[in-house]
Amino acid sequence: MKSVGILVAMWEELRPLRKRWKLDWTGPGDFFTGKLAGLRVQVALSGVGPRHARRAMQDLLTLGEPEMVISLGYSGGLKDHLRPGDVVEASEIETLEKRVYCSQQPGQRLLSLSKLAATKSSKRQLAEEHPYAYAVDMESAVLAEAAEAAGLPWRALRVIIDPLDSDLPINFNRCVSAKGQTAPARLAREILTHPHKIPALIEFGRWEKRASQQLVEKSTQLLEALNL
């Protein structure tokens, strides 16, 4: 049975995947396994950002011994035509230092950062400085680097949650734990201190719902195609 290792940063991304794929927690840490379409699926929940992703990738490669690794999750758009729920299947990962990781599959390019691009002005600047990148994330470069060092094929599938010309409605860095789980008390405090942002937050919730549905459907299709 083929074995696929998957890196996911946030609980909000993992939760619908775990439900659809019937993943069981196996540990150690936030490590989940299951079977789908004849594949052994192993998912490591890393938390947000490169530092957490690097630690999770070490666990995934050591404990899971996958034959292929995949980065799954949400992204911010860097192209005008990309809307919430649109999918970017990346075969290239670029860093701010202009290093580029290339897989063997046709696809698009991601820009992988060390911190969140939360505003439309920051995304516009990144889009101008990195014209080949379609979307921005924070973990895929770590996965690609680890995969290439281990001699493994890799892929990245990212779903747009915030378009190019949109600001994130609130400072999610203050509302999310190190493991990428939204803390309700922190979120409530952020909303109470910025009540004028409630309409934008409601709209963002609609975007997240659309992105979640697409993440589950497209990643399931990807795994099913791997075992054809």
Buried (B, 14 or more C-beta within 10 A) or exposed (E): EBBBBBBBBBBBBBBBBBEBBEBEEBEEBBBBBBEBBEBBBBBBBBBBBBBBBBBBBEBBBEBBEBBBBBBBBBBBBBBEEBEBBBBBBBBBBBBEEEEEBBBEEEBBBBBBBEEBBBBBEBBBEBBEEBEEBBBBBBBBBBBBBBBBEEEBBBBBBBBBBBBBEBBBBBBBEEBBEEBBBEEEEBBEEBBEEBEEBEEBBEEBEEBBEBBBEBBBBBBBEBBEEBEE
